[in-house]
Amino acid sequence: MRLKLPHQARFWLLPAFLSVSGCVSVLPEQPKPQAVYRLAEPERQVPVAATLVVREPDAPRLLSSRNIASEGPQGGYQIVPGVAWADRATRLFQVTMIDSFSAGGSGFAVDNGTGISGDYELYWRLHDFNLQGSEGVCRLSLTLMDGSNRKPIAQYSASARVGASGTGPLARARALAETGRDCVAEGARQVSDKISQDFTPEG
């Protein structure tokens, strides 16, 4: 059965609907950060003896976003105002991991988005990536997989801590960016060593 509204009611509902829908547009915008950061550039590259496909790491939602988080003394987290990552933190980790491998050897590292099949694949997870006071903290777990059947070959963990050289959110963000770089470097070294030991090119 179709409900018919009185003529006056239809005129009353229209401005009420417009009033409610208009409320959405007056919400305040999120403040823009004063500075955005990437992870610090790798200090050195390690060789890779085969084709390695690097996936974007998994992470809790708080750590995978562009926000920079700080852990309080009671274990709670808060967003550090005025600073942010230039992209998703997990995407920055993926790019930094790829850049940690040199391209001059017999192999190379690639983004899984390229569609290239690799001899190995790297699945990994970001467990911690936040500030504790003026110190950056990072903890990773990594699983190296066979590229043909995706069976696990080896598992590793990596961690790093870097203290800020100054006070304030900018210095703390730089410390966390260096922490991420150092954490990735440790993981890349372990993966490089394992592939160098095990990989035998097909001849």
C-alpha positions as CSV (number, residue, x, y, z in Angstrom):
1,M,0.0,0.0,0.0
2,R,1.4,3.4,-0.9
3,L,1.4,6.0,1.8
4,K,0.0,9.4,0.8
5,L,1.1,12.4,2.8
6,P,-1.0,15.5,3.2
7,H,0.0,18.4,0.9
8,Q,1.3,20.4,3.9
9,A,3.4,17.6,5.3
10,R,5.3,17.3,2.0
11,F,6.4,20.9,2.2
12,W,7.5,20.4,5.8
13,L,9.6,17.3,5.2
14,L,11.6,18.9,2.3
15,P,13.3,21.7,4.3
16,A,13.8,19.3,7.3
17,F,15.7,16.9,5.0
18,L,17.8,19.6,3.6
19,S,18.6,20.9,7.1
20,V,19.8,17.4,8.2
21,S,21.8,16.8,5.1
22,G,23.4,20.2,5.3
23,C,24.9,19.3,8.7
24,V,27.5,17.1,7.1
25,S,29.2,20.0,5.3
26,V,29.9,22.0,8.4
27,L,32.1,19.5,10.2
28,P,35.6,20.9,10.8
29,E,38.3,19.6,8.6
30,Q,41.2,17.6,10.1
31,P,44.2,19.8,10.7
32,K,46.9,19.4,8.1
33,P,50.3,18.2,9.4
34,Q,53.2,20.7,9.5
35,A,55.6,18.1,8.0
36,V,55.3,14.7,6.4
37,Y,58.0,12.0,6.5
38,R,59.2,8.9,4.6
39,L,61.4,6.3,6.2
40,A,65.0,7.2,6.2
41,E,67.0,6.1,3.1
42,P,68.9,2.8,3.5
43,E,72.4,3.4,4.6
44,R,73.7,0.5,2.5
45,Q,72.2,-2.1,0.2
46,V,72.6,-5.9,0.4
47,P,72.8,-8.2,-2.6
48,V,70.0,-10.6,-3.6
49,A,70.9,-13.7,-5.6
50,A,67.4,-14.3,-7.0
51,T,64.2,-12.6,-7.9
52,L,62.4,-11.6,-4.7
53,V,58.8,-10.4,-4.6
54,V,58.2,-8.1,-1.7
55,R,54.7,-7.7,-0.5
56,E,53.3,-4.8,1.6
57,P,53.5,-5.9,5.2
58,D,50.5,-6.6,7.3
59,A,49.9,-4.3,10.3
60,P,47.3,-3.2,12.8
61,R,45.1,-0.4,11.4
62,L,46.7,2.2,13.7
63,L,50.2,1.3,12.4
64,S,49.3,0.9,8.8
65,S,47.9,4.5,8.3
66,R,49.7,7.8,7.7
67,N,49.4,8.7,11.4
68,I,52.4,8.7,13.7
69,A,51.4,7.1,17.1
70,S,52.9,7.5,20.5
71,E,52.5,5.0,23.3
72,G,51.7,6.4,26.7
73,P,52.9,5.2,30.1
74,Q,49.7,3.1,30.7
75,G,50.0,1.4,27.3
76,G,47.4,3.5,25.4
77,Y,48.2,5.1,22.1
78,Q,47.7,8.7,20.9
79,I,48.3,10.4,17.5
80,V,51.2,12.8,17.5
81,P,49.8,16.1,16.1
82,G,51.6,18.2,13.4
83,V,53.4,15.3,11.8
84,A,52.4,12.4,9.5
85,W,53.8,9.8,7.0
86,A,53.9,10.8,3.3
87,D,52.0,7.5,2.5
88,R,50.7,4.5,4.4
89,A,53.4,3.4,6.8
90,T,53.2,-0.2,5.4
91,R,53.7,1.1,1.9
92,L,56.8,3.0,3.0
93,F,58.1,-0.2,4.6
94,Q,57.6,-2.0,1.4
95,V,59.4,0.6,-0.7
96,T,62.3,0.8,1.8
97,M,62.7,-3.0,1.8
98,I,62.9,-3.1,-2.0
99,D,65.4,-0.2,-1.9
100,S,67.5,-2.2,0.6
101,F,68.5,-4.7,-2.0
102,S,71.0,-3.9,-4.7
103,A,70.1,-4.4,-8.3
104,G,73.7,-5.0,-9.5
105,G,73.8,-8.7,-8.5
106,S,72.3,-11.8,-10.1
107,G,68.9,-11.0,-8.7
108,F,66.6,-8.1,-7.8
109,A,63.7,-7.2,-5.5
110,V,60.3,-6.1,-6.9
111,D,57.0,-4.9,-5.8
112,N,54.3,-7.6,-5.9
113,G,52.1,-5.1,-7.8
114,T,54.3,-5.5,-10.9
115,G,52.9,-9.0,-11.6
116,I,56.4,-10.5,-11.9
117,S,56.8,-14.1,-10.6
118,G,59.8,-14.5,-8.3
119,D,62.0,-17.2,-7.1
120,Y,61.1,-16.1,-3.6
121,E,58.3,-14.0,-1.9
122,L,58.5,-12.1,1.3
123,Y,55.5,-12.0,3.6
124,W,55.9,-9.9,6.7
125,R,54.1,-8.2,9.5
126,L,54.7,-4.9,11.4
127,H,54.0,-5.6,15.1
128,D,55.3,-2.3,16.5
129,F,56.1,1.0,14.9
130,N,55.5,3.9,17.3
131,L,57.1,6.3,19.7
132,Q,57.8,5.6,23.3
133,G,58.6,9.0,24.7
134,S,61.4,10.3,22.7
135,E,62.4,6.9,21.3
136,G,61.2,5.2,18.2
137,V,60.4,1.5,18.4
138,C,59.9,-1.0,15.6
139,R,59.4,-4.8,15.5
140,L,58.9,-7.0,12.5
141,S,58.3,-10.7,11.7
142,L,59.3,-12.0,8.3
143,T,58.5,-15.2,6.4
144,L,60.5,-16.1,3.3
145,M,58.4,-18.2,0.9
146,D,59.2,-20.3,-2.1
147,G,58.0,-18.4,-5.1
148,S,56.7,-21.4,-7.0
149,N,54.6,-23.1,-4.3
150,R,54.5,-20.4,-1.5
151,K,55.7,-22.8,1.1
152,P,57.6,-21.2,4.0
153,I,61.4,-21.5,3.8
154,A,62.5,-19.5,6.8
155,Q,61.1,-17.1,9.4
156,Y,62.9,-14.2,11.0
157,S,62.3,-11.3,13.4
158,A,63.8,-7.8,13.3
159,S,63.7,-4.9,15.8
160,A,65.2,-1.5,16.3
161,R,65.1,1.5,18.7
162,V,66.4,5.0,17.9
163,G,66.3,8.0,20.3
164,A,65.4,11.4,19.1
165,S,68.3,14.0,18.8
166,G,66.0,16.8,20.0
167,T,62.6,17.6,21.5
168,G,59.3,18.1,19.9
169,P,57.2,16.2,17.3
170,L,59.6,16.9,14.3
171,A,62.6,15.4,16.1
172,R,60.6,12.5,17.3
173,A,59.2,11.8,13.8
174,R,62.7,11.7,12.4
175,A,63.8,9.3,15.0
176,L,60.9,7.0,14.2
177,A,61.8,7.2,10.4
178,E,65.3,6.1,11.2
179,T,64.0,3.3,13.4
180,G,61.9,2.0,10.5
181,R,65.0,2.1,8.3
182,D,67.1,0.2,10.7
183,C,64.4,-2.4,11.3
184,V,64.1,-3.0,7.6
185,A,67.8,-3.2,7.2
186,E,68.1,-6.0,9.7
187,G,65.3,-8.0,8.0
188,A,66.8,-7.4,4.5
189,R,70.2,-8.7,5.7
190,Q,68.7,-11.9,7.0
191,V,66.7,-12.5,3.8
192,S,69.8,-11.8,1.7
193,D,71.9,-14.3,3.6
194,K,69.3,-17.0,3.3
195,I,68.8,-16.6,-0.4
196,S,72.6,-16.5,-1.0
197,Q,73.0,-19.8,0.9
198,D,70.1,-21.7,-0.7
199,F,69.5,-20.4,-4.2
200,T,70.9,-22.4,-7.1
201,P,70.2,-20.9,-10.6
202,E,68.7,-23.3,-13.1
203,G,71.2,-24.1,-15.7
